[in-house]
Amino acid sequence: MLLHEFRPGRLLVGLTALALAAVYAGDAAGSWTTPWYAVFPVLGGGLGVAGIATWVAYRIRRRTARSRSSDSTDAPASSSGSQDIR
């Protein structure tokens, strides 16, 4: 049993941050030269891919939850009584 659900977007954001840290650590150590502006395309691409992965995972979770639901009539949760907020 899992302790929590899998979040692929968070995993990809973390991997992007680790990749950027490794690139700039190599630059600081003198192994190679990295331009200062290299962070923008890598970070932007990583965040974009993470956003797409999060959206896909959400759609999959939503679809599986709907298929497991016993009531799929799209009726409101309660059709009797007042729904006013007091």
C-alpha positions in Angstrom: 0.0 0.0 0.0 1.3 3.4 -1.0 1.6 6.2 1.6 0.5 8.8 -0.9 -0.4 9.0 -4.6 2.3 9.3 -7.3 2.8 12.9 -8.5 4.8 12.8 -11.8 4.8 16.6 -12.2 6.6 17.1 -8.9 9.1 14.4 -9.8 9.9 16.1 -13.1 10.3 19.5 -11.4 12.7 17.9 -8.9 14.7 16.3 -11.6 14.9 19.6 -13.5 16.2 21.4 -10.4 18.8 18.6 -9.9 19.9 18.9 -13.5 20.4 22.6 -13.2 22.3 22.2 -10.0 24.6 19.7 -11.6 25.2 21.9 -14.6 26.1 24.9 -12.5 28.1 22.8 -10.0 30.2 21.6 -13.0 30.6 25.2 -14.1 31.7 26.2 -10.6 34.2 23.4 -10.4 35.7 24.4 -13.7 34.8 21.3 -15.6 33.0 23.2 -18.3 31.6 26.7 -19.0 27.9 27.3 -18.7 26.4 30.6 -19.8 24.2 32.4 -17.2 21.2 32.4 -19.4 21.2 28.5 -19.8 18.8 28.3 -16.8 15.9 29.8 -18.7 15.3 27.2 -21.5 16.1 24.3 -19.2 13.8 25.5 -16.4 11.1 26.6 -18.8 11.2 23.2 -20.6 11.2 21.3 -17.4 8.3 23.2 -16.0 6.3 22.8 -19.2 6.9 19.0 -19.3 6.0 18.8 -15.6 2.8 20.7 -16.3 1.8 18.4 -19.1 2.6 15.3 -17.0 0.5 16.7 -14.1 -2.4 17.3 -16.5 -2.2 13.8 -18.0 -2.0 12.2 -14.5 -5.0 14.3 -13.4 -7.1 13.2 -16.4 -6.1 9.5 -15.8 -7.1 9.7 -12.1 -10.3 11.4 -12.9 -11.2 8.8 -15.6 -10.5 5.9 -13.3 -12.5 7.5 -10.4 -15.5 7.9 -12.7 -15.3 4.4 -13.9 -15.2 3.1 -10.3 -18.2 5.3 -9.3 -21.5 3.4 -8.9 -23.5 6.6 -9.6 -22.7 8.0 -13.0 -26.0 9.8 -13.7 -24.4 13.2 -13.3 -27.1 14.2 -10.8 -26.3 16.6 -8.0 -25.2 15.2 -4.7 -28.5 16.2 -3.1 -31.6 17.0 -5.1 -33.9 17.7 -2.1 -33.9 20.5 0.4 -32.2 23.9 0.4 -28.6 24.3 -0.5 -28.3 27.8 1.0 -25.3 28.8 2.9 -26.1 30.2 6.3 
